Amino acid sequence: MDLSIVVPVLNEEESLPLLHQRLTEVLANSGYSYEILIIDDGSTDRSFEIMRRLAAGDEHLRLVRFRRNYGQTAAFAAGFDRARGDVVITLDADLQNDPADIPALMAKIAEGYDVVSGWRVDRQDRFLDRRLPSLIANGLIRRATGVRIHDYGCSLKAYRRQVLADIRLYGELHRFIPALAHAAGARVTEIPVRHHPRRYGQAKYGLSRTVKVLLDLLAVRFLMSYSTRPIHIFGLLGLLSLLTGGVLLIYLAVVRLFLLHPIGDRPLTLLAVLLTMLGVQLITSGLLAELVTRTYYESQGKPIYTVREESGGTRGEE
């Protein structure tokens, strides 16, 4: 199968029939074999009833229904686990993403890219509570990850399925997939895509999501740089703290032993002891993290590398 379309749904009963119609029109004329995976993320309206009715008349449509609302990341993960297409395309169900952009995404994939991200150049959302936080978050993500994508929050993306096989999603990490894939050696690019005003319902996310994005960014930065060598970050911080505390303790010892000044009531004494203890704890945490990392990889037989392709070496085989 060429394409798997993954669509998370949460209370989108009004938009689903039109979304299905537009997807079917685009995909039927694309020449690709395809499936549409709709993930009901705990909808409380008639969304699943409508999807089931649509699936009864469309052999390309597959449904997954969660027991409760788990969030967009879990919905994408469920779709990725079940996708059978060589390329997986994600988009929102609210009709703001345009299915007509799918051929353009596939054209970029055909050029050899592993991940193609949509860029909502003319975004049709309110500025203060939607676009402004997004601009700030995207700027921070670009600086932290080094992956120059303008619009991490756009759900319209295309992935080679083998790239997704090496990525595990937790929390709110779905928007960071291009960065995680890039860290694993994938070729990542972006293209401008259309963005339409929301016609039905209300946006599911607001300013409160910004804090979660910042916290997830810290996790992604750690995963990209230190997931297989945690001692490098914990050990570095621990050594700096230990060294600073040691220098302060030496200074205080000189003051007490040679200058005969009391040091027991000095705040500097408490700081020196605190930094020394903190340094020991950080180094110990790094060593424990190394043990956890080795247990994680070795117990699962999980490699610390990813392979793009292999060739040759068949001569001489029996």
N, C-alpha and C positions, 0 to 999 in steps of 0.2 A: 504494500500500500504506500502511496506517495505522501499523503497528507493526513494529519490528525489535527482537527480544530478543537481546542479546549476552551470552553466558555464557563466560567463560574457565574452562578446565578443566586441572587438574594432578593426576593420580592420584586420581580420584574415581569409580572403577569401581563402588563399592557404592551411591553416591547417585544416579547418573545415571538409571537407570530410573524411580525415584520422582520425581526432578526433572522428567523429561519428562512423566510422567503428570500431575503437578500443573499444570505450565505449560499442557499441552494442555486440561485441564479448565477452567482459568480463561479462557484465550484463546478457546476454542471457544464459550464462553457470553458473551463480551464484546461480540460484534457487530462487532468490528474485523477487518479483513483483517490478516494477520500472517505473519511468518517468525521462525524461531528460528535464530540463528547461534551455533554452539558452536565455540569456538576451543581446540584441543588444544595446550597450551603445553608440548609435549615430554614428555608422560606416559610413564612407564616401566611402567605396569601394563596392564590390559586396557581402559582407558578408551576408546581409539579404536575398538577392535573392537566394544564395546557401542554406541557412538555410531553406527557404520556400520550395525549391525543395526537400530537404531531408525530411522535415516534411510531405510532400505529400505522401511519401512512408513508413512512420514510425509512427504508432499510439502512440508510447511512447514519441515522441518528441513534446514539447510545446515551443512556441516562444513568447517572449515579446520584443517589439521594443520601445526604448525611442525616444522622439522627438528630443533630442540633447544629447550631451555627459555630463553625470552627475558624472561620476567617478565610480570606482570599488565598493566603499561602497554602493552607491545607487543601483548598479546592484545586489549585494548580497542581499540587503534588499528587492528588488522586487522579487527575487527568493524565499527568506524565506517566504514572505507574501503569495505566491502562492503554496508553497510546500505542498504536501499531504502525503508524506511518513513519517513513524515513525522516520527514520533517514535521515538527510540531509547531503549530501556530496558536497563539493565545490572543484573546480579545475580550473586552467587556460586553455584557449583555444589554447595556443601556442605550445602544445605538449611537453613542458618541464616536466610537471607532467605526470606520467604514470598511466593510468586507471587500469593497472594490480595490483596496490597496493590497490585497493578498497576492495578486500576480507580481506586483513590484517587489514585494518581499521575496518571493520565490526566484525572481530574476537575480537578485543579489546573492541568494544562496547558491544559485547555479554558477556564479562567478568564483565560488570557492570559499565563501565566508561560512562560519559555523553558527554565528548568532547575528541576526539583523534586528535592530531595535527601531521602533517607530519614533519619530520626533514631531510632536504636535506644534508646528511652527506657528500656526494661527489658532491658538487654543481658545475654545469657546466656553470659558468658565469665569466666575467672578474673580477679580484681581486680588482683593484684600485677603480673603480667607482661603483661596484655592491656588491662584497662580503665584502670588508672592511667596508663601511658604515653600512652594514647589521650586521656585527659582533659587531660593537660599539652600534648600536641601540638595538640589542637584549640583550646585557649586561646591558644597562641602564634600559630596560623594566623589565628584571628579578629582578634587585635590587629594582626598584620602586614598582613593584606589588607583589613580593614574589612568583610568579608562575614560577617554574623552567623549562621553555621551551626554547630550544636552537634556534628555528627558527620560530619566530612569523610571518615572512613574507611569509612563505610557504602557498600557497592557498589550497593545498590538505589537507583538514580537514574533520572530521565527527562529526556531532552534533545530539544529540537527539532533536527532534523537540520541545518538551515541554520546553527545556532549552532556545531555541531561542525565544520562546513566551514572555519571561521576559526581553528581551534585545532590546533596540531601538538604531538604528545605525544613526549616523550623522557624517559629516566631513569625516575623514579617519579612523574611528574606527573599521573597519572590522578586522584588524590585531590584535586588542585587545580583540576580543570576548572570547578567552580562559580565560583571566584575569578577564573580567567582569562576565563570567559564574562562575568562581571559587569564586568570591566575593559573588555570590548568592547561594553558597553551592554545585555547581556541582563538580563532580569528573573528573579531567583533567589529561591526560597523553599524551605521544608522542611516535612515533615509527619511525625508519629510513625508508625513502622512496627513490625511485630512482629519479634521475633528469637528464634530457637529454639536450644537447645543443640546442639552438633555431635553427630551420631549415628554417623558413620562417619569413619575415618581420623584424621589429626592436622592441627592448624593448620600452615599453611605459613610463617607469619611470627611473629616474636617480638620481643624487646627490641632485637635488632640493627638492626631497621628504623628505630628512632627516630632514629639518627644520620643516615640517608639522608633522612628526612623533614625534619630541620632544615636540611640542606644544600640540599635542593630548595626549601625555603621561601625561602631567600636568593635562589635563582634566580627563583622566582615573583615575589617582591617587586620584583626588578630588572625583570623582563619587564612587570609591571603598570605601573610608574612611569617607567622610563627606557629602554625598548627602542627608541624612536624618537629619543631625545635623550640618549645616553650621556655627552655632554660635560657635562651638568648635574651628574651625580654624580661623575665623575672630575675634572672641572674644579673643582667646589666643594671636594673634598678636597685637590686639588692647590694651590688658592689658599690654603686655610687652612694647609697645610704650608709653602708658600712664604712666606707672610706671617709665620708664626711664626719660621721660620728667618732671614728677613731682619731682623726686629726683634732677634733674638739676635745676629746678626752686627754690626748697628749698635752694640748695647750693648758688644760685645767690642772693636769698633774704638775706641770712646770710652775704654774701659779701657786699651787699649794705647797710643793716641796721646796722650791727655791726662793720664792717671794714671800712665802709664809702667810698668804692671804686666804681667808676662809672661802670655800666654794660651795658649801652645802646649801646656802640660800640663794644661789644664783640660778636664774631661769636657764642659762646656758648649760648648766649641769644636767638639768632635766632633758633639754633638747638633745644633748650628746648621747645620753643613755637611750632615749627614745629612738634616735636614728640608728644606733648600733643594734638594738633589738629588732627594729623594723628590717634592717639589712639582713640579719640572720633569718628572719621569718620569710622574706621574699626569696632568698636563695633556697631555703627549704621547700617553699611552695613550687619553685621551678623544678627541683629534683623530683618532687611528687608528681608534678605535671608530666615530666618526662616518662615516669613509670606508667602513668595513665595512658599517655600517647602510645607507648610501645604495646601496652595491653590491647588498646583499641585496634591497632593495625595488625598485630601478630595473631590475635585471637580470631580475627575474621579473614586472615590471609589477604588483607587489603594492601595493595601496593601503594607506595608513596609517590608514584609517577603515573602519567597517563600516556598512552601511545596513540598517535594519529593514524599510522598505518604501518604494515610490514610487507616486505616483498623479497623475492629471491630465496636462495637457500634450498631449493627443491632438488637440485642435482645431487646424486649420490644417496638419496633416500631409498630404503628398501621397503 
